[in-house]
Amino acid sequence: MDENTAHRLKGRFLKAGHLIGLFLAMTIICLPGVWIVLSSLRPTVEIMAKPPVWIPRELSFDAYVAMFSGVGQGGIPVLEYFRNSLIISVTSTVIALAVGMAGGYAFARYRFRGKSAIFLGFMLTRTVPGIALSLPLFFVYAKIGIIDTHFGLILAYVALNVPFTVWLIDGFFRQVPRDLAEAAQIDGCTRWQAFWQVEFPLARSGIASAGIFAFLISWNEFALASQLTRSTNSKTLPVGLLDYTAEFTIDWRGMCALAVVMIIPALTLTFIVQKHLVSGLTSGAVKG
């Protein structure tokens, strides 16, 4: 066997090993999601079986029928929870992106006193887990009367997401050369026009990445929402999962069905913006 043939065989083996490794990794990552979907379709007996039943013997959509047929008739108000989650997540994401774009652009383009210290302070706020903030926020919100409101959760999620969006968008604006905006201004654009027509399109992938992550954080957050909401007027889907728990029993199939309902919008949004998301994650966000 000559050297070129050996080199080609080695390359094929490495590629095959790489693909097998990716397949195994994706299988491990996707297994919990697949298990949730299957558990929402199988009888409770199979869910609780020991040893576990890997291949369902019977599939049924009864959990989904029961979840939506009981709406407005004393059942779990899934539609209200879905509406609350959508309003809170979308609004907090839009506000966090607006603040993140302004802050990220300022940190990337301007020099001012205490810039590094302020940026570090922003990042340190992300080291505090949400559950640690739930009790202080509860007392503050109770004092000012915004417990169990959309506004209260939106405010909390904006504060939670702004440091991350500022950091991520700052990194992408640093990848955009200053010369492009300066050239646009020389050609007659105002500073605002140079931003929207030149810099913003080049950093759009990073902004989309920040948006999808901010949305997912707000959509899936449980610790703060469970403390700051009380009624169906403001409860979100993660908190709604608790409605399937009773004093002595847990409706695992119904809980899994609601979890699938939660997953679908997140997957749909990720699929819609996947082009920007992938390019955003691979093209930059490296601080210069």
C-alpha positions as CSV (number, residue, x, y, z in Angstrom):
1,M,0.0,0.0,0.0
2,D,1.5,3.3,-1.1
3,E,1.6,6.4,1.0
4,N,-1.3,8.3,-0.8
5,T,-3.6,5.3,-0.4
6,A,-2.8,5.1,3.3
7,H,-3.4,8.8,3.7
8,R,-6.8,8.6,2.0
9,L,-7.8,5.6,4.2
10,K,-6.7,7.4,7.3
11,G,-8.8,10.5,6.2
12,R,-11.8,8.3,5.6
13,F,-11.5,6.6,9.0
14,L,-11.1,9.9,10.7
15,K,-14.2,11.3,8.9
16,A,-16.2,8.1,9.8
17,G,-15.1,8.4,13.4
18,H,-16.1,12.1,13.4
19,L,-19.6,11.3,12.0
20,I,-20.1,8.5,14.5
21,G,-19.1,10.7,17.4
22,L,-21.5,13.5,16.2
23,F,-24.3,10.9,15.9
24,L,-23.7,9.6,19.4
25,A,-23.5,13.1,20.8
26,M,-26.7,14.2,19.1
27,T,-28.4,11.0,20.3
28,I,-27.5,11.8,23.9
29,I,-28.6,15.4,23.5
30,C,-32.0,14.6,21.8
31,L,-32.8,11.6,24.0
32,P,-34.5,13.6,26.8
33,G,-36.7,15.4,24.3
34,V,-37.7,12.2,22.5
35,W,-38.4,10.6,25.9
36,I,-40.7,13.5,26.8
37,V,-42.6,13.2,23.5
38,L,-43.0,9.4,23.9
39,S,-44.1,9.8,27.6
40,S,-46.8,12.2,26.5
41,L,-48.2,9.5,24.2
42,R,-47.9,6.4,26.4
43,P,-49.9,5.2,29.4
44,T,-48.8,6.2,32.8
45,V,-48.1,2.5,33.6
46,E,-45.4,2.5,31.0
47,I,-44.0,5.8,32.2
48,M,-43.5,4.5,35.8
49,A,-42.4,1.0,34.7
50,K,-39.2,-0.5,36.2
51,P,-37.2,-1.5,34.2
52,P,-38.2,1.3,31.8
53,V,-40.2,0.5,28.7
54,W,-38.1,1.9,25.8
55,I,-40.5,1.1,23.0
56,P,-44.1,2.1,23.7
57,R,-46.7,-0.7,23.3
58,E,-49.5,1.8,22.9
59,L,-49.6,5.4,21.7
60,S,-52.5,7.8,22.5
61,F,-53.2,11.5,22.2
62,D,-55.5,11.4,25.2
63,A,-53.3,13.7,27.2
64,Y,-53.5,16.4,24.6
65,V,-57.2,16.0,24.1
66,A,-57.7,16.2,27.9
67,M,-55.4,19.3,28.1
68,F,-57.3,21.3,25.6
69,S,-60.8,19.9,26.0
70,G,-60.8,21.1,29.7
71,V,-60.1,24.7,28.8
72,G,-62.7,26.9,30.3
73,Q,-64.4,24.0,32.1
74,G,-62.3,23.8,35.3
75,G,-59.3,22.2,33.5
76,I,-55.8,23.6,33.3
77,P,-56.0,27.0,31.4
78,V,-53.3,26.1,28.9
79,L,-54.3,28.9,26.5
80,E,-54.0,31.6,29.2
81,Y,-50.6,30.3,30.3
82,F,-49.5,30.2,26.6
83,R,-50.7,33.8,26.1
84,N,-48.9,35.0,29.2
85,S,-45.7,33.3,28.2
86,L,-45.8,34.7,24.7
87,I,-46.6,38.3,25.9
88,I,-43.9,38.3,28.6
89,S,-41.2,36.5,26.5
90,V,-41.7,38.6,23.3
91,T,-41.9,41.9,25.2
92,S,-38.9,41.3,27.4
93,T,-36.9,40.0,24.5
94,V,-37.6,43.1,22.3
95,I,-36.8,45.5,25.2
96,A,-33.6,43.5,26.1
97,L,-32.5,43.6,22.5
98,A,-33.1,47.4,22.2
99,V,-31.2,48.1,25.4
100,G,-28.5,45.5,24.4
101,M,-28.0,47.1,21.0
102,A,-27.6,50.5,22.5
103,G,-25.3,49.3,25.2
104,G,-23.3,46.9,23.0
105,Y,-22.8,49.6,20.4
106,A,-21.7,52.1,23.0
107,F,-19.2,49.7,24.6
108,A,-17.9,48.7,21.1
109,R,-17.6,52.2,19.6
110,Y,-17.0,54.8,22.3
111,R,-14.4,55.4,25.0
112,F,-15.5,56.8,28.3
113,R,-14.4,56.8,31.9
114,G,-15.0,53.6,33.8
115,K,-15.9,51.7,30.7
116,S,-14.1,48.5,31.8
117,A,-15.5,48.6,35.3
118,I,-19.1,49.2,34.1
119,F,-18.8,46.3,31.6
120,L,-17.4,44.0,34.3
121,G,-20.2,45.0,36.6
122,F,-22.7,44.1,33.9
123,M,-21.1,40.7,33.5
124,L,-21.0,40.0,37.3
125,T,-24.8,40.5,37.5
126,R,-25.1,37.3,35.4
127,T,-23.3,35.3,38.0
128,V,-26.2,35.6,40.4
129,P,-28.7,32.7,39.9
130,G,-32.3,33.7,39.4
131,I,-33.5,31.7,42.4
132,A,-31.3,33.8,44.7
133,L,-33.1,36.9,43.4
134,S,-36.6,35.5,43.8
135,L,-37.0,36.4,47.5
136,P,-35.7,40.0,47.4
137,L,-37.7,40.6,44.2
138,F,-40.8,39.3,45.9
139,F,-40.5,41.7,48.8
140,V,-39.7,44.7,46.5
141,Y,-42.6,43.8,44.1
142,A,-45.0,43.4,47.0
143,K,-44.1,46.8,48.3
144,I,-44.7,48.5,44.9
145,G,-47.7,46.4,44.0
146,I,-46.6,44.6,40.9
147,I,-46.8,41.0,42.1
148,D,-48.8,38.8,39.8
149,T,-48.5,41.1,36.8
150,H,-47.0,40.9,33.3
151,F,-45.1,44.1,34.0
152,G,-43.3,42.6,37.0
153,L,-42.1,39.5,35.1
154,I,-41.1,41.6,32.0
155,L,-39.1,43.9,34.2
156,A,-37.3,41.0,35.9
157,Y,-36.5,39.2,32.6
158,V,-35.3,42.4,30.9
159,A,-32.8,42.9,33.8
160,L,-31.9,39.2,33.5
161,N,-31.2,39.3,29.8
162,V,-29.7,42.8,29.3
163,P,-26.1,41.9,30.5
164,F,-26.0,38.9,28.1
165,T,-27.3,40.8,25.1
166,V,-25.0,43.7,25.8
167,W,-22.0,41.3,25.9
168,L,-22.9,39.3,22.8
169,I,-23.9,42.3,20.7
170,D,-20.8,44.2,21.8
171,G,-18.6,41.4,20.5
172,F,-20.3,41.5,17.1
173,F,-20.1,45.2,16.7
174,R,-16.4,45.0,17.4
175,Q,-16.1,42.7,14.3
176,V,-17.6,45.5,12.1
177,P,-14.8,47.8,10.9
178,R,-15.2,51.4,12.0
179,D,-14.1,52.5,8.5
180,L,-17.3,51.4,6.9
181,A,-19.4,53.7,9.0
182,E,-17.0,56.5,8.6
183,A,-17.0,56.0,4.8
184,A,-20.8,56.1,4.8
185,Q,-20.8,59.4,6.7
186,I,-18.3,60.9,4.2
187,D,-20.7,59.9,1.5
188,G,-23.5,61.9,3.2
189,C,-25.1,59.6,5.7
190,T,-25.9,60.8,9.2
191,R,-24.5,58.8,12.2
192,W,-27.9,57.2,12.6
193,Q,-28.2,56.3,8.9
194,A,-24.7,54.8,8.9
195,F,-25.7,52.6,11.8
196,W,-28.9,51.3,10.3
197,Q,-27.7,51.0,6.7
198,V,-24.1,49.8,7.2
199,E,-23.4,48.5,10.7
200,F,-26.7,47.0,11.7
201,P,-26.9,44.6,8.7
202,L,-23.4,43.3,9.3
203,A,-24.1,42.6,13.0
204,R,-27.6,41.3,12.3
205,S,-26.6,37.6,12.8
206,G,-25.2,38.4,16.3
207,I,-28.4,40.4,17.2
208,A,-30.5,37.4,16.0
209,S,-28.4,35.1,18.2
210,A,-28.9,37.4,21.2
211,G,-32.6,37.6,20.5
212,I,-33.2,33.8,20.4
213,F,-31.2,33.2,23.5
214,A,-33.0,36.0,25.4
215,F,-36.4,34.6,24.2
216,L,-35.5,31.0,25.3
217,I,-34.3,32.3,28.8
218,S,-37.6,34.1,29.3
219,W,-39.7,31.3,27.8
220,N,-38.2,28.5,30.0
221,E,-37.6,30.5,33.2
222,F,-39.3,28.9,36.3
223,A,-37.7,30.1,39.5
224,L,-38.7,33.8,39.3
225,A,-42.0,33.1,37.6
226,S,-43.1,30.7,40.3
227,Q,-42.5,33.3,43.0
228,L,-43.8,36.4,41.3
229,T,-47.1,35.0,39.8
230,R,-50.2,33.8,41.6
231,S,-53.1,33.5,39.2
232,T,-53.9,32.6,35.6
233,N,-53.6,36.3,34.7
234,S,-49.9,36.1,34.8
235,K,-48.7,32.4,35.3
236,T,-46.5,31.2,32.5
237,L,-46.2,27.7,31.0
238,P,-43.3,26.5,33.2
239,V,-45.3,27.4,36.3
240,G,-48.4,25.8,34.7
241,L,-46.6,22.5,34.9
242,L,-47.2,22.5,38.7
243,D,-50.9,22.2,38.0
244,Y,-50.4,18.6,37.2
245,T,-49.1,17.8,40.7
246,A,-51.5,16.9,43.5
247,E,-50.9,16.0,47.1
248,F,-50.1,12.4,46.5
249,T,-50.0,11.9,42.7
250,I,-48.4,13.5,39.7
251,D,-49.9,13.3,36.2
252,W,-46.7,12.6,34.4
253,R,-48.3,12.1,31.0
254,G,-50.2,15.4,31.2
255,M,-47.0,17.2,32.4
256,C,-45.0,15.8,29.4
257,A,-47.8,16.8,27.0
258,L,-47.6,20.4,28.3
259,A,-43.8,20.3,28.1
260,V,-44.2,19.3,24.4
261,V,-46.5,22.3,23.9
262,M,-43.8,24.5,25.4
263,I,-41.0,23.0,23.2
264,I,-42.9,23.6,19.9
265,P,-42.8,27.4,19.8
266,A,-39.1,27.4,20.8
267,L,-38.2,24.9,18.1
268,T,-40.3,26.9,15.5
269,L,-38.5,30.1,16.3
270,T,-35.1,28.5,16.3
271,F,-35.9,26.9,12.9
272,I,-37.0,30.3,11.4
273,V,-33.8,32.1,12.5
274,Q,-31.4,29.2,12.3
275,K,-29.6,30.8,9.3
276,H,-28.8,33.9,11.4
277,L,-28.2,31.8,14.5
278,V,-25.6,29.5,13.0
279,S,-23.8,32.3,11.2
280,G,-24.0,34.4,14.4
281,L,-22.5,31.7,16.6
282,T,-19.7,30.9,14.1
283,S,-18.7,34.3,12.8
284,G,-17.7,36.3,15.8
285,A,-18.7,37.3,19.3
286,V,-14.9,37.4,20.1
287,K,-13.9,40.4,22.0
288,G,-11.1,42.4,20.4
